[in-house]
Amino acid sequence: MRKNLITALSTAVAGLVLLTACGSDREYRPRPKTEEKKLIILGIDGMDPVLVKRYIKEGRLPNIAKMIDGGSFLDLQTTDPPQSPVAWSAFITGLDLDGHGIYDFVHRDPLHLESYLSTSKPVPEETFLGVIPNGGGGHKLLRGGEAFWQRLEKEDVGATMVKIPANFPPAKTDANESMSGMGTPDMLGTYGTFQMITDEPEWKDKHVSAGEIHMVDFSKSDAVQTVLAGPGAEAAVQISIDREKEMALIDVEGEKVLLTAGEWSGWTPVDFGVGLTGSAATHGMVRFHLRGVSPFRLYVSPVNADPSDSDLHITEPPSWSEDMARSIGRFYTQGMAEDTKALVGGVLSDDEFLEQANLVFEERIKMMHHELDTYEGGLLFFYFSSIDQQSHMYYGSMESDALSQYAKYAHVIPELYERMDKVVGDALAKAGDTPVVIMSDHGFAPWTWKVNLNTWLAQQGYLSVHSQGETGKGILGHIDWENTQAYALGLNQLFLNLEGREAHGVVPQEEAAVVMQRIKRDLESWRYAETGQRVVTKAMPAPAGQYVDRAPDLIVGYNRGFRSSDSSAMGAVGNEAIERNEGHWNGDHCMYAGHVPGVLISSKPLGITEASLVDFAPTVLNYFGITPPEGMKGKLLFKSDL
């Protein structure tokens, strides 16, 4: 999973986001009954087969080991590129990239040379005379293909999909339940914008990626006023402190929270736009963490949609989020809830981040137990993000050459796998004879070297930049298109500056194949001089199908340990083609798929020797007695008599 590179994109679209209310006039028929047929799938994002084998050998995963002893364990082939929105789209639809149309975390508009988030886009609200709101608005899901639980519903088979990634807004159903996961924005329309209220001078005028800093002054009084940024409006905040007791009272539009230094709040509802004429208040919720009183440091989580009264379409049926909140309380609705951005930005320490990540994990466990307790039949899919998000932060700490500031956290990943094993044990106990399958969308690897692909393209003569002081529009405005044959945008995408397709294309259509083959050859022969390692394992033409406007010309599959830098993924051209990655985000998977397979673990024997993500959709349909539709690419992992 990847958060940092899309900050610029999500911030750019935040002002356009007019959120879809979950209320609806649609009538929903009762959830289908599925006789005695049952299947439980646990989607554990980022679970790595190498680590699973290692930790089983060390005795850390007794429940998973027992599961494998009576069932099956295979490496699960992921997608190229092995990015989460691409991989989960294959899982959901049983289609390759040219079928579901998701190629990266970001896509680009070839005519305007602008980038956008790949899985969904904001839809402006319709107005009368350009002023009066007239309905509409919200978001549009950009993933193509039919979700397999939609097909299950058509055949009266029940399904519950909890926190399924790459499904925002949720694919429409009349009865089967789905809750959007990764890809769900916060209430600002971003993938997560935290806020911090502080009186520390060092934060004044300091730019923090994906965050907002609110400066306050307690020098004259122990009470101050400030604001929280919200969707199109602000919420008034009053803070009173007791320095001796190291406590703070936070009042947000009448909602009061009392915290001691080091303490986390529960979910606090916040209404934005209270008192503004002509519009209703927008509902959201935040968590506070009082880092300290002297100096004052208050972390505020991204503004999540409040599932008990959501202005964001996060579930199908829309009322399901309210039902869930009534059952277990409020919960994170933001797609990637672990606040890695606040950790990278220095707003949370490692220990504070791990506390916050644990809040997410405990919430998810509570939700899983609720779903297992109410599960009666059909398909239950449940998703966990913890291993993925924490592996991004701490996978590199397990390497022998880990930087000292990260090496002391080498215990985080193995201990997290142990906790996940206990969760699996709980699920197996409640499942009884029901088949249980564990799968992950990809594995993990250290991210040691940052690759500046656009810099390499410039060094090889494929890309040119304007002279100093000259620039065009947008994030690619620095590129001299008249003298550029190719450019990179996104983590694994390379595009030709193709005549008739790109706004300033110069590569003739009849020469495209030759230019692309030359770039492919040069990429695959590229070695990093410092280590002698290949930088790129394989560069592959991307299947376009009906998505010729989205598809890159080459998918760049980096060698293990190498990955695009965030800046290059946003089109930047720097000085060095390869740099040591010294950042906190030191584990990743956006490399060649063969280096980072996922896992497939079944409580029942499968009798197969290989498996792929695209196999799941047809397999689930077949298991419930439904013939997979033509066009699904996958094969059957198991039969209906599992």
Wavefront OBJ file of the C-alpha trace (Angstrom):
o trace
v 0.000 0.000 0.000
v 1.183 3.542 -0.692
v 0.154 6.849 0.864
v 2.862 9.503 0.636
v 3.116 10.047 -3.117
v -0.596 10.769 -3.506
v -0.655 13.602 -1.010
v -0.323 16.249 -3.699
v -3.066 14.658 -5.758
v -5.538 14.178 -2.954
v -4.980 17.704 -1.703
v -5.631 19.038 -5.191
v -8.998 17.336 -5.458
v -10.083 18.040 -1.885
v -11.759 21.287 -2.839
v -13.838 19.543 -5.485
v -15.208 16.869 -3.209
v -18.904 17.247 -2.535
v -19.704 14.255 -0.415
v -22.456 11.807 -1.185
v -24.999 11.460 1.588
v -25.622 7.889 2.621
v -29.363 8.437 2.856
v -31.314 7.010 -0.055
v -34.844 6.450 -1.300
v -33.904 3.018 -2.574
v -35.680 0.074 -1.036
v -33.533 -2.891 -0.078
v -34.748 -6.436 -0.216
v -33.766 -8.852 2.550
v -30.258 -10.298 2.424
v -30.222 -13.586 0.464
v -30.259 -16.823 2.421
v -27.706 -19.389 1.358
v -28.884 -22.651 2.856
v -25.878 -24.413 4.402
v -23.096 -23.222 2.090
v -20.432 -21.183 3.877
v -16.997 -19.730 3.158
v -14.824 -17.306 5.160
v -11.949 -15.382 3.539
v -9.523 -13.334 5.636
v -7.731 -10.752 3.510
v -4.505 -9.929 5.357
v -2.895 -7.204 3.294
v 0.868 -7.574 2.914
v 1.236 -10.977 4.619
v 4.497 -12.352 3.267
v 5.095 -16.079 2.529
v 8.790 -15.944 3.453
v 8.001 -14.466 6.860
v 5.129 -16.893 7.425
v 7.483 -19.842 6.828
v 10.149 -18.294 9.057
v 7.781 -17.588 11.924
v 6.156 -21.019 11.707
v 9.622 -22.549 11.989
v 10.259 -20.360 15.043
v 6.983 -21.478 16.632
v 5.406 -18.015 16.493
v 2.306 -18.960 14.432
v 0.721 -22.066 15.996
v -2.782 -21.442 14.631
v -1.648 -20.832 11.078
v 0.669 -23.842 11.315
v -2.244 -26.022 12.439
v -4.353 -24.634 9.613
v -1.669 -25.537 7.071
v -1.204 -29.033 8.532
v -4.822 -29.844 7.703
v -5.017 -27.747 4.567
v -2.772 -25.982 2.056
v -0.169 -23.217 1.818
v 0.983 -21.684 -1.481
v 2.650 -18.551 -2.704
v -0.064 -16.428 -4.328
v 0.927 -14.796 -7.596
v 0.213 -11.088 -7.437
v -0.280 -8.608 -10.250
v 2.263 -6.634 -12.242
v 2.553 -4.072 -10.841
v 1.990 -5.469 -7.323
v 0.285 -2.331 -6.078
v -2.712 -2.742 -3.796
v -5.386 -1.043 -5.962
v -4.264 -3.112 -8.946
v -4.076 -6.366 -6.987
v -7.379 -5.987 -5.172
v -9.130 -5.035 -8.405
v -7.958 -8.355 -9.860
v -9.236 -10.167 -6.753
v -12.624 -8.443 -6.973
v -13.271 -8.926 -10.688
v -11.213 -11.919 -11.818
v -9.861 -9.682 -14.581
v -6.432 -8.521 -15.686
v -5.460 -4.868 -15.920
v -7.100 -4.408 -19.308
v -10.365 -5.712 -17.826
v -10.605 -3.658 -14.614
v -8.622 -0.638 -15.799
v -6.519 0.049 -12.696
v -2.794 0.307 -13.494
v -1.277 2.227 -10.574
v -2.155 4.365 -7.573
v -2.263 7.297 -9.996
v -3.311 7.679 -13.609
v -2.752 10.552 -15.963
v -4.896 12.519 -18.401
v -2.856 12.401 -21.646
v -4.482 15.511 -23.120
v -4.086 17.791 -20.105
v -1.031 15.980 -18.652
v -2.549 16.006 -15.193
v -2.580 13.161 -12.692
v -5.482 11.795 -10.666
v -6.156 9.046 -8.141
v -6.807 5.833 -10.027
v -9.705 4.179 -8.218
v -12.262 6.967 -7.822
v -12.865 10.577 -8.687
v -14.989 13.338 -7.147
v -18.111 14.327 -9.056
v -19.146 17.982 -8.658
v -22.653 18.603 -7.378
v -25.187 19.767 -9.934
v -26.483 23.301 -9.501
v -29.356 25.364 -10.809
v -28.176 28.564 -12.487
v -24.703 27.693 -11.268
v -25.578 28.599 -7.681
v -28.377 26.581 -6.098
v -27.468 22.957 -5.186
v -29.556 20.559 -7.250
v -28.424 17.093 -6.151
v -25.800 14.720 -7.476
v -22.169 15.037 -6.499
v -20.137 12.484 -4.592
v -17.636 10.068 -6.101
v -17.448 7.738 -9.063
v -15.784 4.318 -8.848
v -13.305 4.004 -11.732
v -12.668 0.273 -11.426
v -14.172 -1.645 -14.323
v -15.730 -5.099 -14.239
v -18.367 -6.629 -12.003
v -17.575 -7.327 -8.348
v -18.085 -11.022 -7.668
v -20.435 -10.351 -4.746
v -22.709 -8.491 -7.152
v -22.914 -11.680 -9.209
v -23.527 -13.693 -6.028
v -26.465 -11.456 -5.196
v -28.013 -11.997 -8.626
v -28.067 -15.699 -7.835
v -29.479 -15.156 -4.319
v -26.221 -15.989 -2.560
v -25.471 -13.891 0.512
v -22.162 -12.057 0.924
v -20.627 -9.646 3.420
v -17.454 -7.810 2.364
v -15.882 -5.906 5.258
v -13.342 -3.159 4.455
v -12.759 -4.435 0.912
v -10.093 -2.284 -0.819
v -10.437 -0.635 -4.231
v -14.206 -0.408 -3.786
v -14.996 3.228 -3.045
v -17.714 4.181 -3.498
v -19.052 0.667 -2.896
v -20.289 -1.314 -5.873
v -24.085 -1.098 -5.837
v -26.033 -3.989 -4.325
v -29.591 -4.357 -3.099
v -28.921 -6.743 -0.241
v -25.358 -8.050 -0.084
v -23.223 -5.925 2.208
v -19.940 -4.232 1.403
v -17.897 -1.675 3.323
v -15.228 0.264 1.455
v -11.652 0.054 2.691
v -8.397 1.226 1.104
v -9.235 4.052 -1.294
v -11.869 5.629 0.972
v -11.003 9.309 1.560
v -11.295 11.312 4.728
v -13.829 14.132 4.915
v -11.371 16.553 3.278
v -11.323 14.345 0.191
v -7.741 13.190 0.819
v -6.255 9.826 1.771
v -5.604 11.241 5.224
v -4.811 14.792 6.379
v -3.898 14.968 10.062
v -3.785 18.190 12.065
v -1.662 19.322 14.991
v -2.309 22.149 17.439
v 0.890 23.361 19.092
v 2.739 26.285 20.594
v 6.211 24.951 19.719
v 8.032 27.612 17.648
v 9.777 25.017 15.472
v 6.473 24.194 13.760
v 5.733 27.767 12.738
v 5.854 28.115 8.929
v 7.038 24.504 8.682
v 5.612 22.561 5.757
v 4.367 19.116 6.704
v 3.281 16.818 3.910
v -0.317 15.626 4.360
v -0.838 17.642 7.523
v -1.991 21.020 8.816
v -0.350 22.826 11.734
v -2.363 25.248 13.894
v -0.196 27.506 16.035
v -1.524 28.714 19.402
v -0.085 30.917 22.155
v -0.429 29.955 25.829
v 2.052 32.594 27.043
v -0.663 35.028 28.212
v -3.428 32.634 29.153
v -4.080 28.963 29.853
v -7.030 29.063 27.457
v -6.872 29.591 23.691
v -9.124 29.410 20.679
v -8.291 27.856 17.320
v -10.000 25.853 14.570
v -10.024 22.446 12.906
v -10.070 22.357 9.125
v -13.025 20.476 7.696
v -14.818 19.897 4.392
v -15.433 23.399 3.106
v -15.670 24.890 6.590
v -13.962 25.022 9.969
v -14.959 23.934 13.458
v -14.265 26.193 16.432
v -11.980 24.741 19.109
v -11.373 26.010 22.640
v -8.531 24.541 24.694
v -7.815 25.012 28.394
v -4.711 23.526 30.020
v -3.599 22.648 33.532
v 0.204 22.659 33.443
v 0.629 21.152 36.907
v -1.644 18.180 36.221
v -0.554 17.984 32.565
v -4.146 17.958 31.392
v -6.112 19.680 28.651
v -9.826 20.251 28.110
v -10.720 20.383 24.415
v -14.090 21.804 23.368
v -15.045 21.323 19.700
v -18.357 22.946 18.869
v -19.681 21.904 22.289
v -18.177 18.398 22.352
v -15.817 18.296 25.346
v -12.821 15.973 25.750
v -10.551 15.884 28.815
v -7.118 14.345 28.282
v -3.984 13.743 30.325
v -0.606 13.950 28.575
v 0.019 10.708 26.693
v -3.676 9.815 26.486
v -5.769 9.068 23.381
v -9.389 10.103 23.106
v -12.202 8.029 21.739
v -14.018 9.181 18.630
v -15.286 12.746 18.993
v -18.077 13.835 16.622
v -17.494 17.183 14.918
v -19.940 19.236 12.885
v -18.422 21.599 10.326
v -20.251 24.610 8.965
v -22.406 25.139 12.053
v -24.093 28.522 11.808
v -23.384 29.028 8.108
v -26.465 30.091 6.227
v -27.679 28.202 3.190
v -26.085 24.852 4.025
v -26.418 22.050 6.519
v -23.547 21.105 8.793
v -21.276 18.309 7.603
v -20.677 15.451 10.023
v -17.266 14.036 10.817
v -15.284 12.658 13.748
v -11.717 12.785 15.039
v -9.450 11.233 17.628
v -7.164 13.413 19.757
v -3.821 12.506 21.279
v -2.359 14.888 23.847
v 1.374 14.542 23.269
v 2.278 17.104 25.921
v 1.186 20.272 27.703
v 4.460 22.200 28.080
v 5.144 22.621 25.233
v 1.606 22.034 24.002
v 1.258 19.380 21.323
v -2.132 17.966 20.334
v -2.400 15.488 17.468
v -5.739 15.404 15.657
v -6.530 12.464 13.393
v -7.789 12.980 9.856
v -11.478 13.868 9.888
v -13.194 10.540 9.278
v -16.750 10.113 8.082
v -18.921 9.324 11.096
v -20.382 5.871 10.389
v -23.308 6.563 12.716
v -24.371 9.528 10.556
v -22.246 9.460 7.447
v -22.144 12.128 4.771
v -19.905 9.816 2.742
v -21.077 6.747 0.853
v -19.010 4.021 2.545
v -21.321 1.006 2.631
v -23.873 -0.865 0.607
v -26.602 -0.798 1.638
v -25.921 2.778 2.879
v -27.596 2.088 6.218
v -25.133 -0.707 7.060
v -22.537 1.718 8.449
v -25.100 2.967 10.965
v -25.999 -0.600 11.912
v -22.314 -1.421 12.470
v -21.739 1.716 14.564
v -24.730 0.875 16.754
v -23.301 -2.619 17.309
v -19.616 -1.883 17.999
v -19.359 1.903 18.296
v -17.703 4.383 15.947
v -14.750 3.130 13.907
v -12.170 4.337 11.372
v -13.806 4.856 7.990
v -10.765 6.385 6.273
v -9.334 3.745 3.928
v -5.773 3.647 5.255
v -6.310 4.380 8.910
v -2.791 3.886 10.300
v -1.353 7.386 10.239
v 1.981 6.692 8.596
v 2.052 10.262 7.321
v 2.087 11.691 10.834
v 4.963 9.348 11.698
v 6.958 10.283 8.592
v 6.253 13.961 9.252
v 7.516 13.782 12.839
v 4.128 14.641 14.319
v 3.897 11.200 15.945
v 6.855 9.329 17.428
v 7.352 5.645 16.679
v 5.812 4.650 19.985
v 2.845 6.970 19.443
v 2.331 5.669 15.922
v 2.345 2.081 17.196
v -0.262 3.058 19.803
v -2.422 4.578 17.069
v -1.936 1.555 14.800
v -2.992 -0.656 17.701
v -6.233 1.327 18.017
v -6.949 0.485 14.377
v -6.097 -3.188 14.901
v -8.251 -3.522 18.026
v -11.168 -1.851 16.262
v -10.829 -4.270 13.371
v -10.702 -7.281 15.700
v -13.874 -6.100 17.430
v -15.567 -5.728 14.063
v -14.465 -9.225 12.962
v -15.854 -10.819 16.118
v -19.159 -9.054 15.537
v -19.353 -10.335 11.977
v -18.422 -13.894 12.965
v -21.007 -13.860 15.750
v -23.772 -12.832 13.340
v -22.588 -14.930 10.376
v -25.237 -17.364 9.140
v -24.097 -18.439 5.703
v -22.837 -17.453 2.295
v -19.521 -15.615 1.920
v -17.848 -13.578 4.650
v -14.771 -11.584 3.596
v -12.871 -9.631 6.234
v -9.858 -7.376 5.629
v -6.906 -6.451 7.877
v -4.504 -3.603 7.019
v -2.141 -3.816 9.998
v 0.637 -6.002 8.578
v 0.791 -3.968 5.388
v 0.941 -0.520 6.959
v 3.372 -1.450 9.705
v 5.580 -3.380 7.268
v 5.945 -0.186 5.253
v 7.335 1.481 8.365
v 9.353 -1.355 9.936
v 10.198 -4.078 7.404
v 13.579 -2.489 6.763
v 14.343 -2.554 10.486
v 14.824 -6.335 10.222
v 17.606 -6.019 7.635
v 21.228 -6.499 8.697
v 22.161 -3.058 7.325
v 19.190 -1.225 8.883
v 19.877 2.309 10.014
v 20.311 2.500 13.798
v 17.204 4.609 14.397
v 15.091 1.897 12.772
v 16.941 -1.261 13.852
v 15.611 -0.980 17.419
v 12.125 -1.659 16.062
v 13.041 -5.016 14.525
v 10.616 -6.698 16.952
v 7.519 -4.940 15.561
v 6.837 -7.161 12.546
v 7.361 -10.598 14.154
v 5.239 -9.574 17.145
v 2.503 -8.302 14.826
v 2.459 -11.636 12.987
v 2.056 -13.346 16.354
v -0.939 -11.160 17.157
v -2.440 -11.871 13.763
v -2.027 -15.582 14.398
v -4.185 -15.226 17.522
v -6.839 -13.472 15.427
v -6.718 -16.370 12.973
v -7.145 -18.757 15.895
v -10.268 -16.869 17.012
v -11.685 -17.029 13.486
v -10.986 -20.760 13.177
v -12.643 -21.456 16.530
v -15.806 -19.594 15.534
v -15.794 -21.024 11.995
v -16.078 -24.651 13.115
v -16.314 -26.786 9.969
v -16.685 -23.776 7.678
v -13.728 -23.533 5.271
v -11.413 -20.612 6.088
v -9.022 -19.099 3.537
v -6.272 -16.573 4.255
v -4.967 -14.527 1.346
v -2.809 -11.468 0.823
v -2.529 -9.217 -2.192
v 1.282 -9.176 -2.100
v 4.255 -9.819 0.145
v 7.026 -7.451 1.186
v 10.647 -6.531 0.624
v 13.071 -3.940 1.977
v 13.096 -0.632 0.146
v 16.793 0.227 0.158
v 17.259 2.259 -3.012
v 15.115 5.087 -4.350
v 14.965 5.127 -8.136
v 14.447 8.464 -9.871
v 13.239 7.075 -13.167
v 12.649 10.436 -14.816
v 16.217 11.409 -13.961
v 17.477 8.212 -15.620
v 15.330 8.936 -18.689
v 16.904 12.394 -18.877
v 20.413 10.949 -18.501
v 19.723 8.497 -21.321
v 18.385 11.214 -23.620
v 14.745 10.116 -23.556
v 13.507 13.136 -21.564
v 14.382 16.813 -21.562
v 13.541 19.591 -19.107
v 13.030 23.275 -19.707
v 15.817 25.709 -19.018
v 15.901 27.152 -15.532
v 13.034 29.558 -14.988
v 10.876 28.137 -17.780
v 7.905 26.009 -16.854
v 4.533 24.924 -18.112
v 1.349 24.010 -16.287
v 0.846 21.246 -13.740
v 3.178 18.787 -12.056
v 4.772 17.944 -15.429
v 5.236 21.548 -16.470
v 9.031 21.319 -16.152
v 9.269 18.818 -19.034
v 10.306 20.055 -22.470
v 7.840 17.997 -24.475
v 9.238 18.877 -27.887
v 12.440 17.053 -26.935
v 10.976 14.249 -24.809
v 10.247 10.714 -25.987
v 9.191 9.159 -22.679
v 8.339 10.061 -19.090
v 7.381 8.296 -15.855
v 4.363 8.983 -13.669
v 3.180 6.729 -10.867
v 5.218 4.071 -9.123
v 5.618 1.606 -11.988
v 4.410 3.385 -15.120
v 6.337 4.643 -18.135
v 4.637 6.491 -20.992
v 5.795 7.336 -24.479
v 5.207 10.934 -25.525
v 3.106 9.571 -28.335
v 1.955 11.674 -31.239
v -1.840 11.840 -31.419
v -2.295 10.691 -27.817
v -0.282 12.978 -25.532
v -0.960 16.696 -25.644
v 2.494 17.449 -27.083
v 3.355 14.051 -28.521
v 6.449 13.741 -30.719
v 6.941 9.977 -31.112
v 5.211 8.916 -34.362
v 2.815 5.987 -34.030
v 4.829 3.959 -36.539
v 8.008 4.375 -34.455
v 6.443 3.682 -31.058
v 7.237 -0.040 -30.964
v 10.905 0.559 -31.790
v 11.306 3.309 -29.177
v 9.540 1.234 -26.531
v 11.701 -1.816 -27.255
v 14.846 0.300 -26.985
v 13.764 1.717 -23.601
v 12.829 -1.751 -22.388
v 16.267 -3.084 -23.349
v 18.045 -0.188 -21.666
v 16.015 -0.569 -18.475
v 16.654 -4.293 -18.190
v 20.391 -3.821 -18.707
v 20.646 -0.983 -16.161
v 22.920 -1.812 -13.207
v 23.579 0.264 -10.146
v 27.278 1.064 -10.223
v 27.666 1.061 -6.434
v 26.459 -2.532 -5.945
v 26.442 -4.082 -9.408
v 22.784 -5.064 -8.961
v 20.238 -4.883 -11.716
v 17.842 -2.031 -11.080
v 14.964 -3.386 -13.156
v 14.116 -7.085 -13.253
v 11.630 -6.788 -16.089
v 9.925 -4.064 -18.108
v 6.628 -5.230 -19.573
v 4.194 -3.803 -22.132
v 0.910 -2.999 -20.394
v -2.309 -4.531 -21.742
v -4.663 -1.699 -22.676
v -7.933 -3.253 -23.820
v -10.680 -0.672 -23.513
v -8.491 1.554 -21.307
v -6.113 3.006 -23.895
v -6.504 6.411 -22.228
v -5.140 5.038 -18.928
v -2.685 2.283 -19.776
v 1.054 3.015 -19.590
v 3.277 1.789 -22.408
v 5.601 -0.061 -20.041
v 5.194 -1.416 -16.530
v 8.553 -1.191 -14.777
v 9.199 -4.167 -12.488
v 12.034 -3.118 -10.173
v 14.528 -5.495 -8.624
v 14.121 -6.455 -4.968
v 15.182 -3.528 -2.778
v 14.658 -0.936 -5.542
v 11.535 1.203 -5.954
v 10.518 4.482 -7.510
v 11.015 7.540 -5.357
v 7.900 9.493 -4.460
v 9.176 12.546 -6.290
v 9.833 10.658 -9.511
v 6.399 9.054 -9.239
v 4.990 12.583 -9.377
v 7.061 13.455 -12.444
v 10.087 15.140 -10.850
v 13.554 15.119 -12.397
v 16.437 15.233 -9.917
v 20.230 15.013 -9.939
v 20.833 11.348 -9.106
v 19.136 8.383 -10.729
v 19.524 6.259 -7.577
v 19.697 7.338 -3.932
v 19.874 5.496 -0.639
v 16.468 5.417 1.019
v 16.962 6.751 4.540
v 13.295 7.505 5.166
v 10.985 5.827 7.634
v 8.996 4.202 4.823
v 11.582 1.427 4.421
v 9.549 -1.576 3.312
v 7.598 -1.902 0.089
v 6.223 -4.147 -2.631
v 6.004 -1.965 -5.747
v 8.693 -4.009 -7.476
v 8.568 -6.916 -9.912
v 5.690 -9.196 -8.899
v 7.899 -12.271 -8.722
v 9.809 -10.745 -5.806
v 6.732 -10.134 -3.611
v 4.136 -12.928 -3.918
v 1.259 -13.031 -1.475
v -0.005 -16.008 0.516
v -2.817 -18.491 0.019
v -3.547 -20.557 3.123
v -6.571 -22.842 3.356
v -7.995 -24.863 6.243
v -8.937 -27.518 3.685
v -6.619 -29.264 1.184
v -6.747 -27.608 -2.237
v -4.781 -30.061 -4.369
v -3.157 -27.355 -6.492
v 0.430 -26.228 -6.991
v -0.019 -22.620 -8.104
v -2.498 -19.814 -7.594
v -3.092 -16.210 -8.631
v -5.219 -13.315 -7.421
v -7.450 -13.444 -10.509
v -8.416 -17.002 -9.529
v -10.495 -15.916 -6.535
v -13.542 -14.414 -8.264
v -14.310 -17.428 -10.493
v -13.487 -19.810 -7.642
v -15.928 -18.160 -5.219
v -18.673 -18.124 -7.832
v -18.115 -21.774 -8.696
v -18.030 -22.738 -4.999
v -21.557 -21.414 -4.626
v -22.740 -23.179 -7.772
v -22.541 -20.229 -10.163
v -20.900 -20.493 -13.572
v -18.225 -17.766 -13.896
v -19.060 -15.336 -16.710
v -17.076 -15.291 -19.915
v -14.066 -13.024 -19.691
v -12.941 -13.948 -16.182
v -9.280 -14.882 -16.466
v -8.774 -17.026 -13.401
v -8.834 -20.769 -12.878
v -10.500 -22.665 -10.043
v -8.550 -22.883 -6.795
v -11.018 -25.308 -5.293
v -14.309 -26.902 -6.217
v -17.777 -26.592 -4.746
v -17.213 -29.617 -2.516
v -14.304 -28.122 -0.547
l 1 2 3 4 5 6 7 8 9 10 11 12 13 14 15 16 17 18 19 20 21 22 23 24 25 26 27 28 29 30 31 32 33 34 35 36 37 38 39 40 41 42 43 44 45 46 47 48 49 50 51 52 53 54 55 56 57 58 59 60 61 62 63 64 65 66 67 68 69 70 71 72 73 74 75 76 77 78 79 80 81 82 83 84 85 86 87 88 89 90 91 92 93 94 95 96 97 98 99 100 101 102 103 104 105 106 107 108 109 110 111 112 113 114 115 116 117 118 119 120 121 122 123 124 125 126 127 128 129 130 131 132 133 134 135 136 137 138 139 140 141 142 143 144 145 146 147 148 149 150 151 152 153 154 155 156 157 158 159 160 161 162 163 164 165 166 167 168 169 170 171 172 173 174 175 176 177 178 179 180 181 182 183 184 185 186 187 188 189 190 191 192 193 194 195 196 197 198 199 200 201 202 203 204 205 206 207 208 209 210 211 212 213 214 215 216 217 218 219 220 221 222 223 224 225 226 227 228 229 230 231 232 233 234 235 236 237 238 239 240 241 242 243 244 245 246 247 248 249 250 251 252 253 254 255 256 257 258 259 260 261 262 263 264 265 266 267 268 269 270 271 272 273 274 275 276 277 278 279 280 281 282 283 284 285 286 287 288 289 290 291 292 293 294 295 296 297 298 299 300 301 302 303 304 305 306 307 308 309 310 311 312 313 314 315 316 317 318 319 320 321 322 323 324 325 326 327 328 329 330 331 332 333 334 335 336 337 338 339 340 341 342 343 344 345 346 347 348 349 350 351 352 353 354 355 356 357 358 359 360 361 362 363 364 365 366 367 368 369 370 371 372 373 374 375 376 377 378 379 380 381 382 383 384 385 386 387 388 389 390 391 392 393 394 395 396 397 398 399 400 401 402 403 404 405 406 407 408 409 410 411 412 413 414 415 416 417 418 419 420 421 422 423 424 425 426 427 428 429 430 431 432 433 434 435 436 437 438 439 440 441 442 443 444 445 446 447 448 449 450 451 452 453 454 455 456 457 458 459 460 461 462 463 464 465 466 467 468 469 470 471 472 473 474 475 476 477 478 479 480 481 482 483 484 485 486 487 488 489 490 491 492 493 494 495 496 497 498 499 500 501 502 503 504 505 506 507 508 509 510 511 512 513 514 515 516 517 518 519 520 521 522 523 524 525 526 527 528 529 530 531 532 533 534 535 536 537 538 539 540 541 542 543 544 545 546 547 548 549 550 551 552 553 554 555 556 557 558 559 560 561 562 563 564 565 566 567 568 569 570 571 572 573 574 575 576 577 578 579 580 581 582 583 584 585 586 587 588 589 590 591 592 593 594 595 596 597 598 599 600 601 602 603 604 605 606 607 608 609 610 611 612 613 614 615 616 617 618 619 620 621 622 623 624 625 626 627 628 629 630 631 632 633 634 635 636 637 638 639 640 641 642
